[in-house]
Structures are given as structure tokens and as C-alpha cells.
Amino acid sequence: MRAVIVGGGFSGLATASLLSRQGFEVTLIEKNNSLGGRARVFEEKGYKFDMGPSWYLMPEVFDCLFSSIGKRRPYDLVKLSPSFKLTIDWKKDIVIYPDLDDNKEELNKIESNGFEKMEKYVDYTRYMYKVAMEKFLYREYKSIGDLFTREVMGEALKLGLFSSLENFNRKFFQSEDMLKLTGFASVFLGGSPDVIPGLYALVNYPIFGQGVYYPKGGFGKVAESLVGNYEVRLGEEVSGSKVVNGKIHSVKTDKGEVEGDVFVFSGDYKWLDQNALPVGYSNYDQNYWNTRVYAPSAVLAFVGIRDSIDEPHHHIVIKGNWKEHFSSIFNGSPLPEELSYYVSIRSKSEKDLAPEGGDSLFFLIPLPPGFRGDTEHIARRIVNEYLSKHGVKDVDYMRFFTPSDFEVEYNATLGTAFGLAHTLSQTALFRPAFRSRRIQNLFYTGQYTHPGIGVPMVLISAQVVSEIITNKFNR
């Protein structure tokens, strides 16, 4: 039985490997000339860059996947120390280390009894994380009854599903700095602290309770490790499909047709749902997509410098009123002058990613989905400010990746960098479905589906949809 996977990002690679392990003949089709999706890599002038994901969290999810495809994790993990640094308005630095005890003095400076409060927070988010892994994440929600069971609802109330992340965090902390420290991860979940459900505080357990890791070789190495014993067709974009008797017979690409027995769309859900199927076969109509809340877009900057700067691998810079920044992303208010952003300096963990004595830097600046302003000007201003703060005058290499590039290279709706935001109405059952309602042998996976955004989440998505397929086809 032949399975055809459309999209060579993490969810597509994982699905291809899982189905191949179950005995399917697998063909993976990727529109770009390299695999990895948003986790592609490139090198210029001796500088090497990951183009997307950079936080390696929830390591057991990766190990579970590798176990499921019959592999040991084929790369080494390094626990970063410090885990990250948070800078507020260039006036205050908060440096967090993987061992919570090492943060006692720092946390008590931020807030009275801050360390004791963080201990309680980590204990509670550990409980949330355990329950979510066991009961919420590795499953399919097909109907309202799957979500509103007595067991699930009992846990959901305790896990803050019906409150916001900010309100959940306020139960533990009072100071704005502590709320920023425990709320910044919401950007990587495609939302803001006052919008995404408190349930997603669970991501703070890996950050503060487990530690932040770095996979040697970067996320490109992780993607490469998922390439298995199946056919890969690069530089081939799917533009349509042939449906016969309620089943896809083949997908059409710019190089011909690819036939199969089961099909999995793992690229941009909305684009494929609207553009790769005949009229009348989409899972959702345009009105549905028009009413979704999309996660931020972003402008990325890849910067190479001959100097070395004194910063850790992960650096979050919060400037001005970060709620105004969030408001501009999700509510359509004007973009403020002061923007918060994130910098990854992989060369701090792997020296050969830059020429000797230099650094390779990756900047991510969140922007509203569909943003059409001068993104390169915004990025250049922020990059220059950051380098100036560190005494760097000469830039050896610089490249930008804009919302328009997200649209062109990933068919990303509105240039979103992450897909759909995590809101209560876009959680679990309320995210786009794994199964096509009109085509018997078509399935979807990736960041639009449950459980959502982030590499661990799309790997879980791949495992769930692969199990659905193997059960359906008795493999």
C-alpha cells in the first residue's frame, strides 16, 4: 500500500518514517529543494544558520518518536547553561540556569520570595505537563464528547483551560518582570499571554524544570535524522489532485502525477485544503478560514559578524510596552516603535558555525499576520541596535526572510510563521481535523492540527495521524 506525504517539514518527515516503519511504501513530496520545512539550513561565507526552530524542549517527545521508528536518537544533546537570558528595555537582565536552585538569588531580586514562588510554579506545571502528556496530547478529538468527558473536564478545570496564561501566572506571581519571564513563551505558541489558555503554562515546565537543550548539528540535523527508507521528491509542488469515488487517486505536481492509496497533507493546511483539492472537497470553506485567529508572522534576520559577543545561546529582548506589541499582532492596532524580539546565537554552542572568532546570529521579530510594511527596514534597525549595544560595528553577512518569503516558500497563509494561534476556540477538538470529511483516504498533520505549534507538538501530531492511518488500513 502506497502512502503519499505532501510536505517535507517535521510533521511530514515524521509521518513518512512512521508509515514506512508500518510497511507502507512511502513517497514524500516537497516543493522546496531541501527538506526540513521551516527548519531548513543554509550556509554563506562560512556562517551556518538554522532557518527556524531553535528551542529544543520536551526531549522525551523526540525520543518517543525515534523509538517508534526503530531508531536511537542519532545526535547528542547539550543542556544549555545558562538556559536563556531575558533583557528588559536594556536596563535589566534576567539570566536563568537549568538547575532551579542556581536561580534563587536572581528570582528573589525580581520579586519577594520569587524563588519559593517559582518552586511552586514548577511543581504545578510539572503536574500539568504529566497530565497533558498522558491524557490530552497523544490523542484525536473527533467530537464534542471526546473533549467534554468527566475525566477530561475535571483535569481541564485544574489545568487552567478556561483561563488565560496571564491570569494563570498571576496566581503565582505579582511583578510584571515575573509575568514577562513566565509569559514570553506564548509567542512561540502563536499567541499572547492574555489570549492563550492557561493550559499552555505546561511549556514552562520544560523551560524551568527540565532545562533547555541544544541538538548537536542543530535542528537541521534533527530533520535529517528523520529521513528514512522512502522515496523523496524535492522541488516538486503539489497543485491539485484527482478524486475518484470519494478517494484521492493521485496528486498533480508541476512534474506529473503521483498515485497512492493514502495521502497525508502536512504543509500549510489552509493552502492545501483550498488549492490542492477539486471544488467541493475541501474540509473547510473560506468563511471558516476567514474567522480563524492566525499566529504571528515574523521577519527573520540571519547575521554573520567577525567579532564575538558576550551573550548566551538564547536571548530574549523585551522593549517598551510588550502588550502594545501583542495588540498590534492580534487586534490590528498600529505597530509600536519599540518591538520585542528574540536572538539565537548557535555559534555559542557550536564554534564551527562561524569563522574563527566570529558569531552567527538569528533574529526573530514577531509581526502581525498579513503585515505588508517595510519589514527589512524594521529588521535592519533592530539588528543595528542590538549589535551597537554590543560594540559591533561591522557586519560581514546579513540576509532577511520576510512574511512574503513565508508565503512564497511555505505557502503560509498571511505569511504566518506558526500557523493558527492557540486560543480556547482553537484548542484540541477546535483545531482543524486530522481526517478529511469528504475524502476517505486523505489526512492532515502539522502545526494547524492538534496539539498545535512547535516541533514537539507537530511530532505528536504525526504520531497520532500515523496511528489513525495504520488502524484504518489494518497495517
SULWO-V483805 format. One record per run of one state. SS is the DSSP state (A for helix, B for strand, O for the rest). FROM is the first residue (numbers start at 1). LEN is the number of residues. Records with the same first field share a line. If there is no record, write none. Layout:
SS = FROM-LEN / FROM-LEN
This chain:
O = 1-1 / 7-3 / 22-3 / 30-7 / 40-1 / 45-2 / 51-5 / 57-2 / 69-8 / 80-4 / 89-3 / 97-3 / 111-3 / 138-6 / 148-2 / 159-5 / 171-5 / 190-7 / 211-2 / 216-2 / 226-5 / 234-4 / 245-2 / 254-2 / 260-2 / 266-3 / 276-10 / 291-3 / 295-2 / 306-8 / 319-3 / 331-10 / 345-1 / 349-2 / 354-5 / 368-7 / 390-7 / 402-1 / 411-2 / 416-4 / 421-3 / 427-1 / 431-4 / 436-6 / 445-10 / 473-3
B = 2-5 / 25-5 / 41-4 / 47-4 / 56-1 / 77-3 / 84-5 / 92-5 / 164-1 / 197-1 / 213-3 / 231-3 / 238-7 / 247-7 / 256-4 / 262-4 / 294-1 / 297-9 / 314-5 / 341-4 / 359-9 / 397-5 / 420-1 / 435-1 / 442-3
A = 10-12 / 37-3 / 59-10 / 100-11 / 114-24 / 144-4 / 150-9 / 165-6 / 176-14 / 198-13 / 218-8 / 269-7 / 286-5 / 322-9 / 346-3 / 351-3 / 375-15 / 403-8 / 413-3 / 424-3 / 428-3 / 455-18
